[in-house]
Amino acid sequence: MANSISMRHQRAATATRSKGCTAIVATLSVLLFRGLPWICRARQVLFLRGNPSTPLSRPWHTGTAAHSNGGVIDEPVGVGYCSPPIDGVDVASIWESMLLKTGARIVDFLPVTDVQVEARDGMIWRSMRFVGSGPMQGRVLLQHIYVYEGRGEIRFVPVDSDGREAETEVVNALLKEPLRIEYYMRSVASKERVHWSAPLQRTVAAINLT
């Protein structure tokens, strides 16, 4: 009788520990994939060193796959890339440089040509042809670009030939304390981050040129 009661107590304790571990894993998963701001700040301290112009061997991101680009393996951005802290430059200068990417000067940051830009009601319309390597080579890309200086955010929303906006957008964010630049893709509706398959090397290079 005593042995039976003891075994029941052991099974109950094991089940409780199992439920507790499951709850912890679930909570961590939600925090990770919702892309809360603390993720960038915490991992910044742990993994990122140096300045933005220094190539990083392993910046933080959660890419799960890689694709070949002319024999070179490019890791994807994943749920985002956050630069190292930026020293010796003021916020206004960094923001001004980021705004260059919203117009015809995008050719200085990405392999594109035939850029057309129009200022429209509350946004910027842009058309450009991608001439870099990979599956998008030769494609004409249409975008609606929204600038929010108050919160240091620029949204790049893909648009189809009929003017319909896509369900996802690329965000260029200016973070402070410390000053950093972050790129990521998210859902337009929910604002939750999604996996971004863009090459990490190209993304890092665009930030370094800012």
Accessible surface in RSA format (square Angstrom, percent):
REM  Atomic radii and reference values for relative SASA: ProtOr
REM  Chains: A
REM  Algorithm: Lee & Richards
REM  Probe-radius: 1.40
REM  Slices: 20
REM RES _ NUM      All-atoms   Total-Side   Main-Chain    Non-polar    All polar
REM                ABS   REL    ABS   REL    ABS   REL    ABS   REL    ABS   REL
RES MET A   1   178.96  92.7 132.79  87.9  46.17 109.9 111.22  94.6  67.74  89.7
RES ALA A   2    79.53  73.1  66.71 102.9  12.82  29.2  71.36 100.5   8.16  21.6
RES ASN A   3   119.63  82.5 116.87 112.9   2.76   6.6  25.17  60.6  94.45  91.3
RES SER A   4    48.57  41.0  43.22  57.7   5.36  12.3  27.81  59.2  20.77  29.1
RES ILE A   5    64.30  36.6  64.30  47.9   0.00   0.0  64.30  46.3   0.00   0.0
RES SER A   6    50.29  42.5  45.10  60.2   5.19  12.0  27.03  57.6  23.26  32.6
RES MET A   7   106.63  55.2 105.76  70.0   0.86   2.1  77.77  66.1  28.85  38.2
RES ARG A   8   116.90  49.1 111.84  57.0   5.05  12.0  49.35  67.4  67.54  40.9
RES HIS A   9   121.41  66.4 115.87  80.5   5.54  14.2  73.75  76.0  47.66  55.5
RES GLN A  10   115.77  64.7 110.55  80.8   5.22  12.4  41.58  88.5  74.19  56.3
RES ARG A  11   140.41  59.0 133.09  67.8   7.32  17.4  74.82 102.3  65.59  39.8
RES ALA A  12    58.98  54.2  48.72  75.2  10.26  23.3  57.46  80.9   1.52   4.0
RES ALA A  13    43.67  40.2  35.15  54.3   8.51  19.4  42.79  60.3   0.88   2.3
RES THR A  14    75.40  53.6  74.83  75.9   0.57   1.4  59.43  79.8  15.97  24.1
RES ALA A  15    47.60  43.8  40.01  61.7   7.59  17.3  47.11  66.3   0.50   1.3
RES THR A  16    93.66  66.6  89.39  90.6   4.27  10.2  64.84  87.1  28.82  43.6
RES ARG A  17   150.61  63.2 142.72  72.8   7.89  18.8  75.57 103.3  75.03  45.5
RES SER A  18    64.63  54.6  55.99  74.7   8.64  19.9  28.62  60.9  36.02  50.5
RES LYS A  19   152.14  74.2 144.61  88.7   7.53  17.9  91.55  82.4  60.59  64.5
RES GLY A  20    32.97  40.7   0.00   N/A  32.97  40.7  32.10  88.1   0.87   1.9
RES CYS A  21    78.51  59.4  75.79  84.5   2.72   6.4  24.35  61.7  54.15  58.4
RES THR A  22    89.77  63.8  83.70  84.9   6.06  14.5  66.74  89.6  23.03  34.8
RES ALA A  23    56.80  52.2  48.42  74.7   8.38  19.1  55.96  78.8   0.84   2.2
RES ILE A  24   109.00  62.0 105.57  78.6   3.43   8.3 108.93  78.4   0.07   0.2
RES VAL A  25    94.68  62.3  93.89  85.0   0.79   1.9  94.52  82.1   0.16   0.4
RES ALA A  26    53.23  48.9  45.56  70.3   7.66  17.4  52.70  74.2   0.52   1.4
RES THR A  27    77.47  55.1  72.81  73.8   4.66  11.1  52.41  70.4  25.06  37.9
RES LEU A  28   105.22  58.6 101.72  72.8   3.50   8.8 102.04  71.7   3.18   8.5
RES SER A  29    47.36  40.0  43.29  57.8   4.07   9.4  24.89  53.0  22.47  31.5
RES VAL A  30    76.77  50.5  70.63  63.9   6.14  14.8  76.76  66.7   0.00   0.0
RES LEU A  31    56.45  31.4  56.42  40.4   0.02   0.1  56.45  39.6   0.00   0.0
RES LEU A  32    47.52  26.5  45.42  32.5   2.10   5.3  46.43  32.6   1.10   2.9
RES PHE A  33   115.91  58.0 112.92  69.9   2.99   7.8 113.28  68.7   2.63   7.5
RES ARG A  34   127.74  53.6 117.70  60.0  10.04  23.9  20.66  28.2 107.08  64.9
RES GLY A  35    11.80  14.5   0.00   N/A  11.80  14.5   2.47   6.8   9.33  20.9
RES LEU A  36    62.13  34.6  61.44  44.0   0.69   1.7  62.08  43.6   0.05   0.1
RES PRO A  37    82.35  60.0  76.38  69.6   5.97  21.7  81.35  67.2   0.99   6.2
RES TRP A  38   113.04  45.4 111.73  54.1   1.31   3.1 108.20  57.7   4.84   7.9
RES ILE A  39     7.41   4.2   7.40   5.5   0.01   0.0   7.41   5.3   0.00   0.0
RES CYS A  40     1.41   1.1   1.02   1.1   0.39   0.9   1.02   2.6   0.39   0.4
RES ARG A  41   109.25  45.9 106.13  54.1   3.13   7.4  45.58  62.3  63.68  38.6
RES ALA A  42    41.50  38.2  30.61  47.2  10.89  24.8  40.76  57.4   0.74   2.0
RES ARG A  43    65.89  27.7  65.89  33.6   0.00   0.0   8.43  11.5  57.46  34.8
RES GLN A  44     5.99   3.3   5.17   3.8   0.82   2.0   4.93  10.5   1.06   0.8
RES VAL A  45   102.32  67.3  96.77  87.6   5.55  13.4 101.97  88.6   0.35   1.0
RES LEU A  46   123.37  68.7 101.64  72.7  21.73  54.6 102.55  72.0  20.82  56.0
RES PHE A  47   120.60  60.3  97.49  60.4  23.12  60.2 100.90  61.2  19.70  56.4
RES LEU A  48     4.17   2.3   0.68   0.5   3.49   8.8   0.72   0.5   3.45   9.3
RES ARG A  49   147.11  61.8 140.97  71.9   6.15  14.6  81.90 111.9  65.21  39.5
RES GLY A  50    53.17  65.6   0.00   N/A  53.17  65.6  32.61  89.5  20.56  46.0
RES ASN A  51    67.83  46.8  67.76  65.5   0.06   0.2  22.24  53.5  45.59  44.1
RES PRO A  52    22.60  16.5  20.87  19.0   1.73   6.3  21.45  17.7   1.16   7.2
RES SER A  53    82.91  70.1  62.87  83.9  20.04  46.2  41.59  88.6  41.32  57.9
RES THR A  54    60.53  43.0  56.85  57.6   3.67   8.7  44.66  60.0  15.87  24.0
RES PRO A  55   114.78  83.7  98.50  89.8  16.27  59.2 100.15  82.7  14.62  90.9
RES LEU A  56    39.92  22.2  17.69  12.7  22.23  55.9  19.70  13.8  20.22  54.4
RES SER A  57   120.43 101.8  78.96 105.4  41.47  95.5  58.85 125.3  61.58  86.3
RES ARG A  58   154.97  65.1 145.09  74.0   9.88  23.5  62.12  84.9  92.85  56.3
RES PRO A  59     8.65   6.3   6.18   5.6   2.47   9.0   6.38   5.3   2.27  14.1
RES TRP A  60     9.71   3.9   2.74   1.3   6.97  16.4   9.71   5.2   0.00   0.0
RES HIS A  61    19.54  10.7   2.54   1.8  17.00  43.5   2.11   2.2  17.43  20.3
RES THR A  62    32.67  23.2  22.33  22.6  10.34  24.6  28.73  38.6   3.94   6.0
RES GLY A  63    25.73  31.7   0.00   N/A  25.73  31.7   0.36   1.0  25.36  56.8
RES THR A  64   122.73  87.3  84.87  86.0  37.86  90.2  74.16  99.6  48.58  73.4
RES ALA A  65    65.75  60.5  51.64  79.7  14.11  32.1  62.92  88.6   2.83   7.5
RES ALA A  66    54.32  49.9  20.28  31.3  34.04  77.4  22.20  31.3  32.12  85.1
RES HIS A  67    65.11  35.6  59.52  41.4   5.59  14.3  48.55  50.0  16.56  19.3
RES SER A  68    73.39  62.0  47.99  64.0  25.40  58.5  34.56  73.6  38.83  54.4
RES ASN A  69    35.50  24.5  28.01  27.1   7.48  18.0   4.26  10.3  31.24  30.2
RES GLY A  70    83.26 102.7   0.00   N/A  83.26 102.7  44.99 123.5  38.27  85.7
RES GLY A  71    70.48  86.9   0.00   N/A  70.48  86.9  35.93  98.6  34.55  77.4
RES VAL A  72    83.75  55.1  80.40  72.8   3.35   8.1  83.75  72.8   0.00   0.0
RES ILE A  73   109.97  62.6  89.24  66.5  20.73  50.0  89.24  64.3  20.73  56.2
RES ASP A  74     4.49   3.1   4.05   4.0   0.44   1.0   0.48   1.1   4.01   4.0
RES GLU A  75    64.05  36.8  61.27  46.4   2.77   6.6  21.94  42.4  42.10  34.4
RES PRO A  76     5.37   3.9   5.37   4.9   0.00   0.0   5.37   4.4   0.00   0.0
RES VAL A  77     0.00   0.0   0.00   0.0   0.00   0.0   0.00   0.0   0.00   0.0
RES GLY A  78     0.00   0.0   0.00   N/A   0.00   0.0   0.00   0.0   0.00   0.0
RES VAL A  79    11.74   7.7  11.74  10.6   0.00   0.0  11.74  10.2   0.00   0.0
RES GLY A  80     0.00   0.0   0.00   N/A   0.00   0.0   0.00   0.0   0.00   0.0
RES TYR A  81     2.40   1.1   2.40   1.4   0.00   0.0   0.31   0.2   2.09   2.6
RES CYS A  82     0.00   0.0   0.00   0.0   0.00   0.0   0.00   0.0   0.00   0.0
RES SER A  83     0.68   0.6   0.68   0.9   0.00   0.0   0.68   1.4   0.00   0.0
RES PRO A  84     1.32   1.0   1.32   1.2   0.00   0.0   1.32   1.1   0.00   0.0
RES PRO A  85    36.58  26.7  36.39  33.2   0.20   0.7  36.39  30.0   0.20   1.2
RES ILE A  86    18.97  10.8  10.87   8.1   8.10  19.5  10.87   7.8   8.10  22.0
RES ASP A  87   118.37  82.9  96.42  96.0  21.95  51.9  38.23  90.0  80.15  79.9
RES GLY A  88    88.53 109.2   0.00   N/A  88.53 109.2  45.14 123.9  43.39  97.2
RES VAL A  89    66.73  43.9  49.74  45.0  16.99  40.9  55.22  48.0  11.51  31.2
RES ASP A  90    83.05  58.2  71.77  71.4  11.28  26.7  47.66 112.2  35.39  35.3
RES VAL A  91    60.68  39.9  57.88  52.4   2.81   6.8  57.88  50.3   2.81   7.6
RES ALA A  92    73.79  67.8  60.66  93.6  13.13  29.9  67.68  95.3   6.11  16.2
RES SER A  93    47.23  39.9  42.37  56.5   4.86  11.2  20.67  44.0  26.56  37.2
RES ILE A  94     9.87   5.6   9.80   7.3   0.07   0.2   9.87   7.1   0.00   0.0
RES TRP A  95    18.64   7.5  18.64   9.0   0.00   0.0  17.41   9.3   1.23   2.0
RES GLU A  96   118.67  68.1 117.28  88.7   1.38   3.3  37.03  71.6  81.64  66.7
RES SER A  97    30.42  25.7  29.80  39.8   0.62   1.4   2.67   5.7  27.75  38.9
RES MET A  98     1.03   0.5   0.75   0.5   0.28   0.7   0.75   0.6   0.28   0.4
RES LEU A  99    61.24  34.1  55.81  39.9   5.43  13.6  56.06  39.4   5.17  13.9
RES LEU A 100    60.61  33.8  56.46  40.4   4.15  10.4  60.27  42.3   0.34   0.9
RES LYS A 101     6.42   3.1   6.42   3.9   0.00   0.0   6.41   5.8   0.01   0.0
RES THR A 102     9.83   7.0   9.83  10.0   0.00   0.0   0.00   0.0   9.83  14.9
RES GLY A 103    18.02  22.2   0.00   N/A  18.02  22.2  17.92  49.2   0.09   0.2
RES ALA A 104    60.92  56.0  52.09  80.4   8.83  20.1  52.34  73.7   8.58  22.7
RES ARG A 105   121.43  51.0 121.27  61.8   0.15   0.4  49.76  68.0  71.67  43.4
RES ILE A 106     5.63   3.2   5.63   4.2   0.00   0.0   5.63   4.1   0.00   0.0
RES VAL A 107    73.50  48.4  51.57  46.7  21.94  52.9  51.57  44.8  21.94  59.5
RES ASP A 108    69.19  48.5  49.33  49.1  19.86  47.0  23.93  56.3  45.27  45.1
RES PHE A 109    19.39   9.7   7.62   4.7  11.77  30.6   9.96   6.0   9.42  27.0
RES LEU A 110    53.98  30.1  48.22  34.5   5.76  14.5  51.32  36.0   2.65   7.1
RES PRO A 111    46.26  33.7  34.20  31.2  12.06  43.8  45.77  37.8   0.49   3.1
RES VAL A 112    11.33   7.5   0.39   0.3  10.94  26.4   0.39   0.3  10.94  29.7
RES THR A 113    53.09  37.8  50.80  51.5   2.29   5.4  25.01  33.6  28.08  42.5
RES ASP A 114    88.99  62.3  68.39  68.1  20.60  48.7  33.86  79.7  55.13  55.0
RES VAL A 115    33.19  21.8   5.21   4.7  27.98  67.4   5.21   4.5  27.98  75.9
RES GLN A 116   107.63  60.2 102.49  74.9   5.14  12.2  32.17  68.5  75.45  57.2
RES VAL A 117    59.83  39.4  29.56  26.8  30.27  72.9  29.56  25.7  30.27  82.1
RES GLU A 118    81.67  46.9  76.17  57.6   5.50  13.1  32.31  62.5  49.36  40.3
RES ALA A 119    97.97  90.1  63.52  98.0  34.45  78.4  64.01  90.1  33.96  90.0
RES ARG A 120   105.36  44.2  85.94  43.8  19.43  46.3  36.36  49.7  69.00  41.8
RES ASP A 121   147.28 103.2 117.69 117.1  29.59  70.0  46.52 109.5 100.76 100.5
RES GLY A 122    67.19  82.9   0.00   N/A  67.19  82.9  43.58 119.6  23.61  52.9
RES MET A 123    39.81  20.6  28.78  19.0  11.03  26.3  31.03  26.4   8.78  11.6
RES ILE A 124    38.25  21.8  38.25  28.5   0.00   0.0  38.25  27.5   0.00   0.0
RES TRP A 125    38.33  15.4  38.33  18.6   0.00   0.0  28.79  15.4   9.54  15.5
RES ARG A 126     1.96   0.8   1.87   1.0   0.09   0.2   0.06   0.1   1.90   1.2
RES SER A 127     9.19   7.8   9.19  12.3   0.00   0.0   1.49   3.2   7.70  10.8
RES MET A 128     4.10   2.1   3.34   2.2   0.76   1.8   4.10   3.5   0.00   0.0
RES ARG A 129    92.54  38.9  92.05  46.9   0.49   1.2  20.58  28.1  71.96  43.6
RES PHE A 130    13.23   6.6  13.23   8.2   0.00   0.0  13.23   8.0   0.00   0.0
RES VAL A 131    71.84  47.3  54.96  49.8  16.88  40.7  55.75  48.4  16.09  43.6
RES GLY A 132     7.99   9.9   0.00   N/A   7.99   9.9   7.99  21.9   0.00   0.0
RES SER A 133    52.18  44.1  41.56  55.5  10.62  24.5  35.36  75.3  16.82  23.6
RES GLY A 134    34.99  43.2   0.00   N/A  34.99  43.2  19.55  53.6  15.45  34.6
RES PRO A 135   127.18  92.7  91.35  83.3  35.83 130.2 104.79  86.5  22.39 139.2
RES MET A 136    74.26  38.5  74.10  49.0   0.16   0.4  35.40  30.1  38.85  51.5
RES GLN A 137   112.33  62.8  91.44  66.8  20.89  49.7  17.74  37.8  94.59  71.7
RES GLY A 138    35.73  44.1   0.00   N/A  35.73  44.1  26.19  71.9   9.54  21.4
RES ARG A 139   135.98  57.1 130.14  66.3   5.85  13.9  42.97  58.7  93.01  56.4
RES VAL A 140    72.54  47.7  49.92  45.2  22.63  54.5  49.92  43.4  22.63  61.4
RES LEU A 141    31.16  17.4  28.76  20.6   2.39   6.0  31.10  21.8   0.05   0.1
RES LEU A 142    40.80  22.7  34.96  25.0   5.84  14.7  34.96  24.6   5.84  15.7
RES GLN A 143    26.72  14.9  26.72  19.5   0.00   0.0   2.53   5.4  24.19  18.3
RES HIS A 144    16.59   9.1  16.59  11.5   0.00   0.0  12.44  12.8   4.15   4.8
RES ILE A 145     0.49   0.3   0.00   0.0   0.49   1.2   0.00   0.0   0.49   1.3
RES TYR A 146    42.54  19.9  42.47  24.2   0.07   0.2  27.20  20.4  15.34  18.9
RES VAL A 147    59.01  38.8  30.84  27.9  28.16  67.9  30.84  26.8  28.16  76.4
RES TYR A 148    66.35  31.0  61.02  34.7   5.34  13.9  51.05  38.4  15.30  18.9
RES GLU A 149   127.32  73.1 110.98  84.0  16.34  38.9  32.65  63.2  94.67  77.3
RES GLY A 150    84.00 103.6   0.00   N/A  84.00 103.6  46.31 127.1  37.69  84.4
RES ARG A 151   146.16  61.4 117.64  60.0  28.52  67.9  62.37  85.2  83.79  50.8
RES GLY A 152     6.73   8.3   0.00   N/A   6.73   8.3   5.22  14.3   1.51   3.4
RES GLU A 153    17.55  10.1  17.55  13.3   0.00   0.0   1.09   2.1  16.47  13.4
RES ILE A 154     0.21   0.1   0.21   0.2   0.00   0.0   0.21   0.2   0.00   0.0
RES ARG A 155    23.79  10.0  23.79  12.1   0.00   0.0   0.77   1.1  23.02  14.0
RES PHE A 156    14.82   7.4  13.86   8.6   0.97   2.5  13.86   8.4   0.96   2.8
RES VAL A 157     0.00   0.0   0.00   0.0   0.00   0.0   0.00   0.0   0.00   0.0
RES PRO A 158    55.89  40.7  55.78  50.8   0.11   0.4  55.89  46.1   0.00   0.0
RES VAL A 159    14.38   9.5   1.73   1.6  12.65  30.5   3.97   3.5  10.41  28.2
RES ASP A 160    56.64  39.7  44.72  44.5  11.93  28.2  43.14 101.5  13.50  13.5
RES SER A 161   106.98  90.4  71.89  95.9  35.08  80.8  44.90  95.6  62.07  87.0
RES ASP A 162   104.32  73.1  69.79  69.5  34.53  81.7  19.84  46.7  84.48  84.2
RES GLY A 163    41.06  50.6   0.00   N/A  41.06  50.6  24.52  67.3  16.55  37.1
RES ARG A 164   152.71  64.1 145.16  74.0   7.55  18.0  71.78  98.1  80.93  49.1
RES GLU A 165    69.66  40.0  42.65  32.3  27.01  64.3  21.82  42.2  47.84  39.1
RES ALA A 166    39.39  36.2  24.06  37.1  15.34  34.9  34.77  49.0   4.62  12.2
RES GLU A 167   151.08  86.7 141.73 107.2   9.35  22.3  58.94 114.0  92.14  75.2
RES THR A 168    42.70  30.4  42.38  43.0   0.32   0.8  26.34  35.4  16.36  24.7
RES GLU A 169     0.09   0.1   0.00   0.0   0.09   0.2   0.09   0.2   0.00   0.0
RES VAL A 170    25.15  16.5  25.15  22.8   0.00   0.0  25.15  21.8   0.00   0.0
RES VAL A 171     0.00   0.0   0.00   0.0   0.00   0.0   0.00   0.0   0.00   0.0
RES ASN A 172     6.78   4.7   6.78   6.6   0.00   0.0   0.08   0.2   6.70   6.5
RES ALA A 173     9.39   8.6   9.39  14.5   0.00   0.0   9.39  13.2   0.00   0.0
RES LEU A 174    10.37   5.8   2.72   1.9   7.65  19.2   2.72   1.9   7.65  20.6
RES LEU A 175    36.76  20.5  34.40  24.6   2.36   5.9  36.76  25.8   0.00   0.0
RES LYS A 176   113.04  55.1 104.30  64.0   8.74  20.8  54.69  49.2  58.35  62.1
RES GLU A 177   160.96  92.4 132.36 100.1  28.60  68.1  57.77 111.7 103.19  84.3
RES PRO A 178    62.23  45.4  53.74  49.0   8.49  30.9  62.00  51.2   0.23   1.4
RES LEU A 179    20.83  11.6  15.83  11.3   5.00  12.6  15.83  11.1   5.00  13.5
RES ARG A 180     0.05   0.0   0.05   0.0   0.00   0.0   0.00   0.0   0.05   0.0
RES ILE A 181     1.65   0.9   1.65   1.2   0.00   0.0   1.65   1.2   0.00   0.0
RES GLU A 182     4.38   2.5   4.38   3.3   0.00   0.0   0.00   0.0   4.38   3.6
RES TYR A 183    12.10   5.6  12.10   6.9   0.00   0.0  11.71   8.8   0.39   0.5
RES TYR A 184    21.60  10.1  21.60  12.3   0.00   0.0   4.34   3.3  17.26  21.3
RES MET A 185    34.03  17.6  34.03  22.5   0.00   0.0  24.62  20.9   9.40  12.5
RES ARG A 186    20.66   8.7  20.66  10.5   0.00   0.0   0.43   0.6  20.23  12.3
RES SER A 187    23.40  19.8  23.40  31.2   0.00   0.0  12.60  26.8  10.80  15.1
RES VAL A 188    37.35  24.6  33.70  30.5   3.65   8.8  33.70  29.3   3.65   9.9
RES ALA A 189    98.72  90.8  63.22  97.6  35.50  80.8  72.77 102.5  25.95  68.7
RES SER A 190    65.09  55.0  37.55  50.1  27.54  63.4  42.62  90.8  22.47  31.5
RES LYS A 191    99.61  48.6  86.06  52.8  13.55  32.3  72.72  65.5  26.88  28.6
RES GLU A 192    66.31  38.1  65.95  49.9   0.35   0.8  14.08  27.2  52.22  42.6
RES ARG A 193    27.88  11.7  16.03   8.2  11.84  28.2   3.09   4.2  24.79  15.0
RES VAL A 194    48.38  31.8  42.94  38.9   5.44  13.1  48.38  42.0   0.00   0.0
RES HIS A 195    81.95  44.8  62.41  43.4  19.54  50.0  50.69  52.2  31.26  36.4
RES TRP A 196    32.66  13.1  32.43  15.7   0.24   0.6  23.33  12.4   9.33  15.1
RES SER A 197    76.88  65.0  71.56  95.5   5.32  12.3  34.81  74.1  42.07  58.9
RES ALA A 198    25.16  23.1  17.35  26.8   7.81  17.8  24.49  34.5   0.67   1.8
RES PRO A 199    17.73  12.9  17.67  16.1   0.06   0.2  17.67  14.6   0.06   0.4
RES LEU A 200    12.11   6.7  12.11   8.7   0.00   0.0  12.11   8.5   0.00   0.0
RES GLN A 201   118.32  66.2 110.44  80.7   7.88  18.8  44.51  94.7  73.81  56.0
RES ARG A 202    58.14  24.4  51.79  26.4   6.36  15.1  28.61  39.1  29.53  17.9
RES THR A 203     8.28   5.9   4.18   4.2   4.10   9.8   4.27   5.7   4.01   6.1
RES VAL A 204    18.36  12.1  18.36  16.6   0.00   0.0  18.36  16.0   0.00   0.0
RES ALA A 205    47.72  43.9  43.03  66.4   4.69  10.7  47.30  66.6   0.43   1.1
RES ALA A 206     4.60   4.2   4.60   7.1   0.00   0.0   4.60   6.5   0.00   0.0
RES ILE A 207     3.42   1.9   0.83   0.6   2.59   6.2   0.83   0.6   2.59   7.0
RES ASN A 208    47.88  33.0  26.80  25.9  21.08  50.8  12.18  29.3  35.70  34.5
RES LEU A 209   110.60  61.6  85.53  61.2  25.06  63.0  88.66  62.3  21.94  59.0
RES THR A 210    34.00  24.2   0.68   0.7  33.32  79.4   7.49  10.1  26.51  40.1
END  Absolute sums over single chains surface
CHAIN  1 A    12103.2       9818.4       2284.8       7329.3       4773.9
END  Absolute sums over all chains
TOTAL         12103.2       9818.4       2284.8       7329.3       4773.9
